[in-house]
Amino acid sequence: MLGLLVIAALGIWTLYQRQTVGEVASDLSSKLSDKLDQLWSIAQSSLQDRKYLRAEKALLTILRVDERNASAYNRLGILYAKQQQFKEAIECFEIAQSLEPSASSLHNVGLIYFETENYDKAALAFEQALAMDSEHAARHIAYAKVQEKLGNDKRMVEALEKAVELDPIPQTLTLLADAYDRVGDADLALQLRERVAKTIIPTQQRVKQTRRVVM
């Protein structure tokens, strides 16, 4: 009888211990999550305020805890790019890409290669980014700028035409008009500039009317 009581007591104690360990693990996980959220907030605000050293420390701390955090590597790459530490920036973007392939990482690598005048590599990076996500006009514009540097006028025009198709704002239309001028399509360039004028003038008129009402 005593033996049964001892066994029962041990069973209850074991169950209690398991629950306690589980609770401790849950508490630690919650605290770690809160700490990482706090570090992310510090990194974001520091980047916006151009406090780069503080942002770097926060991001590196995140990576010490979670070494496979692709988002942290991306942010660190952006930070290094802002400080023109291009080699370090490319390394961070490439690590992020290896951990979690994304068009954004490839696009960022392309921008740095463009900034350092490595246009062939920039073109390749933008092409890979577009293969993953071709629904952003900015990606096509960046690719067009690289093709212009490489002297590939046809690809430049095609990229800008796609950008206009996705986002026909005055700035994009003007870029395409300039590209048409470059390749000798003066009529197409004129048509686009007239289209831009029709867009801008009504907007200016609305602004003036709003000012009159306010006054």
NORNOR-V407563 format. One record per backbone hydrogen bond with DSSP energy under -0.5 kcal/mol. NH is the residue of the N-H (numbers start at 1). CO is the residue of the C=O. If there is no record, write none. Layout:
{{NH;CO} {NH;CO}}
This chain:
{{5;1} {6;2} {7;3} {8;4} {9;5} {10;6} {11;7} {12;8} {13;9} {14;10} {15;11} {16;12} {17;13} {18;14} {19;15} {20;16} {21;17} {22;18} {23;19} {24;20} {25;21} {26;22} {27;23} {28;24} {29;25} {30;26} {31;27} {32;28} {33;29} {34;30} {35;31} {36;32} {37;33} {38;34} {39;35} {40;36} {41;37} {42;38} {43;39} {44;40} {45;41} {46;42} {47;43} {48;44} {49;45} {50;47} {51;46} {52;50} {55;51} {56;52} {57;53} {58;54} {59;55} {60;56} {61;57} {62;58} {63;59} {64;60} {65;61} {66;62} {69;66} {70;68} {73;69} {74;70} {75;71} {76;72} {77;73} {78;74} {79;75} {80;76} {81;77} {82;78} {83;79} {84;81} {85;80} {86;84} {89;85} {90;86} {91;87} {92;88} {93;89} {94;90} {95;91} {96;92} {97;93} {98;94} {99;95} {100;96} {106;102} {107;103} {108;104} {109;105} {110;106} {111;107} {112;108} {113;109} {114;110} {115;111} {116;112} {117;114} {118;113} {119;117} {122;118} {123;119} {124;120} {125;121} {126;122} {127;123} {128;124} {129;125} {130;126} {131;127} {132;128} {132;129} {133;129} {137;135} {139;136} {140;136} {141;137} {142;138} {143;139} {144;140} {145;141} {146;142} {147;143} {148;144} {149;145} {150;146} {151;147} {151;148} {152;147} {153;151} {156;152} {157;153} {158;154} {159;155} {160;156} {161;157} {162;158} {163;159} {164;160} {165;161} {166;162} {167;163} {169;167} {173;169} {174;170} {175;171} {176;172} {177;173} {178;174} {179;175} {180;176} {181;177} {182;178} {183;179} {184;180} {184;181} {185;180} {186;184} {189;185} {190;186} {191;187} {192;188} {193;189} {194;190} {195;191} {196;192} {197;193} {198;194} {199;195} {200;196} {201;197} {202;198} {203;199} {204;200} {205;201} {206;202} {207;203} {208;204} {209;205} {210;206} {211;207} {212;208} {213;209} {214;210} {215;211}}
